[in-house]
Amino acid sequence: MAKLIYAAITSLDGYVADENGKFDWSMPDEEVHAFVNDLERPIGTHLYGRRMYEVLAGWETMHTLPGQSPIVLDYAAIWQSKDKIVYSTTLETVSSARTRIERAFDAEAVRRMKASAERDLGIGGPCLAAEAIRAGLVDEFHLFLSPIVVGGGNPALPGDVRVKLELLDEHRFGNGVIHLHYRTRA
């Protein structure tokens, strides 16, 4: 059975974006970006909320912009190689290949997808991830804690659910970011 993996870059106080919707403080440097690339590489299908998809869709054409680093070009190739499902009631069309829209998050459909997938699934966007966490679908968490406190905004994790976790790994980066890798415990 495939795992459902949630990864998020957060502030130290647990937000993916501040109260103004800004997340420029979370831009990964080359070291963090290379680590994220390796984390994303084995995933077969990504499940996204609309806002996360719209932020990431730029990777569809990133390789066409001059002056991109090898790490950026690597991530663009990784993005383009993945199947993507966007959960949205408002998005009318997608701007990337290998992408389809689902109008509602169906926990049972995702459970079946996990059971039949040959490769792990990723989930992106804290609102969509919160639904999957509440449904008991997320198997692993990868949190990249940035050395900043933003005081509020869009939380990386839902506040209305309890999940027991086991720490599998931690990694410190030169820029002060810390990666924590957990799996869920029964």
Beta strands, then each sheet from edge to edge (+ up, - down):
strand 1: 4-11
strand 2: 15-17
strand 3: 45-49
strand 4: 83-87
strand 5: 99-102
strand 6: 121-124
strand 7: 140-146
strand 8: 154-155
strand 9: 165-172
strand 10: 178-184
sheet 1: 5+ 4+ 3+ 6+ 1+ 7+ 10- 9+
sheet 2: 2+ 8-
end
